[in-house]
Amino acid sequence: MDTERLLDTLPVAVYTTDAEGRITYYNQAAAEFWGYRPELGMQWCGSFRLFWPDGSPLPHDECPMAIALKEGREVRGYEAIAERPDGTRVPFVPYPTPLRDASGRVTGGINVLVNIRDRKEAGSLAARLAAIVTSSDDAIISKTLEGIITSWNAGATRIFGYEADEIIGQHITSLIPAELHDEETVIISKLRAGERIEHFETVRVAKDGRRLDVSLTVSPLRSEAGKVIGASKVARDITEKKQ
């Protein structure tokens, strides 16, 4: 099971951000936790409002996820309260963890939000989830519908050879052999229709020119209104398997 699909199936709220704290992904459990579907790109956290346990306001740019990214460290031991748009409040424990590329540079973060009523399982679940994401061998990449790469994890660096700052902002066809560029047109048309593309085997090109056999899973990324605004790709290198 690929990493994103695994996160989608979890009953606990999970979201990821880029290095500046802009939300790049959240699962259904996070949308239910927050009480709405925030716009991707919202900074630090999807909670409508945040409060400390004593009821005092907690600014989003001072929340545990903001601290984790600004200081480049895991943040543990905090409790907070999330207020939903309908006014209900949910006490929770966050587990923000920075994500790093192969050189150790922070490229984003992952946060697990656990309702305090589920505290008994929080520690082991958060630790297991963080380990799954940070140790993943898969390349996890997001892009706009125009094909511009917007996020890039350490697995992508390992497989394709590009550091995040080299490839973010470039077109996805940088990774696609010229004779397969039509694939991207087909993929985008399916994404616009809201389709998920599962385990599609094809060929991609690394920074050094090597051709790689990969298995792709491509999922649409949606705005709060449900409009498809981009795509998330999970790429697995199957070159040795094919050989």
C-alpha positions as CSV (number, residue, x, y, z in Angstrom):
1,M,0.0,0.0,0.0
2,D,1.5,3.4,-1.0
3,T,2.0,6.1,1.6
4,E,-0.8,8.5,0.7
5,R,-3.3,5.7,0.4
6,L,-2.3,4.5,3.8
7,L,-2.8,8.0,5.3
8,D,-6.2,8.1,3.6
9,T,-7.4,5.0,5.4
10,L,-6.3,6.0,8.9
11,P,-9.0,7.0,11.4
12,V,-6.8,9.7,12.9
13,A,-6.4,13.2,11.6
14,V,-3.2,13.7,9.5
15,Y,-2.0,16.6,7.4
16,T,1.2,17.6,5.7
17,T,2.7,21.0,4.8
18,D,5.6,22.4,2.8
19,A,8.6,24.0,4.4
20,E,6.7,27.3,4.8
21,G,3.9,25.6,6.6
22,R,1.4,25.7,3.8
23,I,-0.9,22.7,3.9
24,T,-0.3,20.3,0.9
25,Y,-2.5,17.4,2.0
26,Y,-5.0,16.2,4.6
27,N,-7.0,13.1,5.0
28,Q,-10.7,12.7,5.5
29,A,-10.3,12.2,9.3
30,A,-8.6,15.7,9.4
31,A,-11.5,17.3,7.6
32,E,-13.9,15.7,10.1
33,F,-11.7,16.8,13.0
34,W,-11.6,20.4,11.8
35,G,-15.3,20.4,10.8
36,Y,-14.7,21.6,7.3
37,R,-12.4,21.2,4.3
38,P,-9.8,24.0,4.4
39,E,-8.2,25.3,1.2
40,L,-4.8,23.7,0.4
41,G,-2.2,26.4,1.0
42,M,-3.6,27.5,4.3
43,Q,-0.7,28.0,6.7
44,W,0.3,26.0,9.7
45,C,-3.0,24.3,10.6
46,G,-6.5,23.7,9.2
47,S,-8.3,24.5,12.5
48,F,-10.7,27.3,12.3
49,R,-9.5,28.7,15.6
50,L,-7.0,27.5,18.2
51,F,-6.9,27.9,22.0
52,W,-4.6,26.8,24.8
53,P,-6.2,24.4,27.4
54,D,-6.9,27.4,29.6
55,G,-9.0,28.9,26.9
56,S,-6.6,31.7,25.9
57,P,-6.2,32.2,22.1
58,L,-3.4,30.3,20.3
59,P,-2.2,32.2,17.2
60,H,-1.8,29.8,14.2
61,D,1.8,31.0,13.7
62,E,2.6,30.0,17.3
63,C,1.0,26.6,17.1
64,P,3.1,23.4,17.6
65,M,3.3,22.8,13.8
66,A,4.7,26.3,13.3
67,I,7.3,25.7,16.1
68,A,8.3,22.3,14.6
69,L,9.0,23.9,11.1
70,K,10.6,27.1,12.3
71,E,12.9,25.3,14.8
72,G,13.4,22.1,12.7
73,R,12.4,19.7,15.5
74,E,9.7,17.4,16.7
75,V,7.3,19.0,19.1
76,R,5.7,16.9,21.8
77,G,3.9,17.4,25.1
78,Y,1.5,20.0,24.0
79,E,-2.3,20.1,24.3
80,A,-4.6,22.5,22.6
81,I,-8.2,23.1,21.6
82,A,-9.5,23.4,18.1
83,E,-12.7,25.3,17.4
84,R,-14.7,24.3,14.4
85,P,-16.7,26.7,12.2
86,D,-19.9,25.7,14.0
87,G,-18.4,26.7,17.4
88,T,-17.8,23.3,18.8
89,R,-14.4,22.8,20.5
90,V,-12.2,19.7,20.4
91,P,-9.4,19.1,22.9
92,F,-6.4,17.4,21.2
93,V,-2.8,16.5,21.3
94,P,-0.6,17.4,18.2
95,Y,2.4,15.4,17.0
96,P,4.2,17.7,14.5
97,T,7.3,16.3,12.9
98,P,9.6,18.0,10.3
99,L,10.2,16.1,7.0
100,R,13.7,16.3,5.6
101,D,15.4,15.7,2.2
102,A,18.5,13.5,1.8
103,S,20.8,16.4,2.8
104,G,18.9,17.0,6.1
105,R,17.1,20.2,5.0
106,V,13.5,20.6,6.2
107,T,11.2,20.4,3.2
108,G,7.9,20.2,5.0
109,G,6.1,18.6,8.0
110,I,3.5,16.0,9.0
111,N,1.2,16.5,11.9
112,V,-1.1,14.0,13.7
113,L,-4.0,15.4,15.6
114,V,-5.3,13.1,18.3
115,N,-8.5,13.7,20.3
116,I,-7.6,13.6,24.0
117,R,-10.2,10.9,24.5
118,D,-8.0,8.7,22.3
119,R,-4.9,9.5,24.3
120,K,-4.2,5.9,25.2
121,E,-3.4,5.1,21.6
122,A,-1.9,8.4,20.6
123,G,1.8,7.9,21.3
124,S,2.3,4.6,19.5
125,L,0.1,5.6,16.6
126,A,1.9,8.9,16.1
127,A,5.3,7.3,16.3
128,R,4.4,4.6,13.8
129,L,2.9,7.1,11.4
130,A,5.9,9.4,11.5
131,A,8.2,6.4,10.9
132,I,6.1,5.3,7.9
133,V,6.3,8.8,6.2
134,T,9.9,9.6,7.0
135,S,11.3,6.2,6.1
136,S,9.3,5.8,2.9
137,D,11.3,4.8,-0.1
138,D,8.6,6.1,-2.4
139,A,8.7,9.5,-4.1
140,I,5.8,11.7,-3.0
141,I,5.3,14.6,-5.4
142,S,2.5,17.2,-5.8
143,K,1.9,19.4,-8.8
144,T,-0.6,21.9,-10.2
145,L,-3.0,21.0,-13.0
146,E,-0.5,22.9,-15.2
147,G,2.1,20.4,-14.3
148,I,4.3,22.6,-12.1
149,I,5.9,20.6,-9.2
150,T,4.9,22.1,-5.8
151,S,6.3,19.6,-3.3
152,W,9.1,17.0,-3.3
153,N,10.1,14.5,-0.5
154,A,13.4,12.8,0.3
155,G,12.2,9.6,-1.5
156,A,11.9,11.6,-4.7
157,T,15.4,12.9,-4.2
158,R,16.7,9.3,-3.7
159,I,14.9,8.0,-6.8
160,F,15.3,10.9,-9.3
161,G,18.5,12.7,-8.0
162,Y,17.1,16.2,-7.8
163,E,17.1,18.2,-4.5
164,A,13.8,19.8,-3.7
165,D,15.1,23.3,-4.4
166,E,16.3,22.2,-7.9
167,I,13.0,20.8,-9.0
168,I,10.1,22.6,-7.2
169,G,8.7,25.1,-9.7
170,Q,9.8,23.1,-12.7
171,H,7.4,21.3,-15.0
172,I,6.7,17.6,-14.4
173,T,7.8,16.8,-17.9
174,S,11.4,17.2,-16.6
175,L,11.0,13.6,-15.4
176,I,9.1,12.3,-18.4
177,P,10.9,11.0,-21.6
178,A,10.0,13.1,-24.6
179,E,8.2,10.2,-26.3
180,L,5.9,9.8,-23.3
181,H,4.9,13.4,-22.9
182,D,1.4,12.5,-24.1
183,E,0.9,10.5,-20.9
184,E,0.8,13.7,-19.0
185,T,-2.1,14.9,-21.1
186,V,-4.1,11.7,-20.4
187,I,-3.3,11.9,-16.7
188,I,-4.4,15.5,-16.4
189,S,-7.7,14.8,-18.2
190,K,-8.4,11.9,-15.8
191,L,-7.6,14.1,-12.8
192,R,-9.9,16.9,-14.0
193,A,-12.6,14.2,-14.0
194,G,-11.8,13.4,-10.4
195,E,-10.3,10.0,-11.2
196,R,-7.5,8.3,-9.2
197,I,-4.9,6.5,-11.3
198,E,-3.6,3.4,-9.4
199,H,-0.4,1.6,-10.0
200,F,0.3,2.8,-13.5
201,E,3.6,1.4,-14.7
202,T,5.7,3.7,-17.0
203,V,9.2,5.1,-17.5
204,R,10.7,8.3,-16.0
205,V,14.1,10.0,-16.3
206,A,16.5,10.7,-13.4
207,K,18.6,13.9,-13.2
208,D,21.6,11.9,-14.5
209,G,19.7,10.7,-17.6
210,R,19.0,7.2,-16.4
211,R,15.6,5.8,-17.5
212,L,13.7,4.3,-14.5
213,D,10.8,1.9,-14.5
214,V,8.3,3.3,-12.0
215,S,4.8,2.4,-10.7
216,L,2.7,5.6,-10.2
217,T,-0.4,6.3,-8.2
218,V,-1.9,9.7,-9.0
219,S,-4.7,11.3,-6.9
220,P,-6.5,14.5,-7.5
221,L,-6.1,17.3,-4.9
222,R,-9.2,19.4,-4.3
223,S,-10.1,22.8,-3.0
224,E,-12.5,23.3,-0.1
225,A,-15.3,23.6,-2.7
226,G,-14.3,20.2,-4.2
227,K,-12.7,21.5,-7.3
228,V,-9.7,19.6,-8.6
229,I,-6.7,22.0,-8.3
230,G,-3.7,19.7,-8.6
231,A,-2.4,16.2,-8.1
232,S,-0.4,14.1,-5.7
233,K,1.8,11.4,-7.1
234,V,3.4,8.5,-5.4
235,A,6.2,6.9,-7.5
236,R,7.8,3.6,-6.7
237,D,11.1,2.6,-8.5
238,I,10.5,-0.9,-9.9
239,T,13.6,-0.9,-12.2
240,E,15.3,-3.8,-10.5
241,K,12.0,-5.8,-10.3
242,K,11.5,-5.3,-14.1
243,Q,15.0,-6.3,-14.8
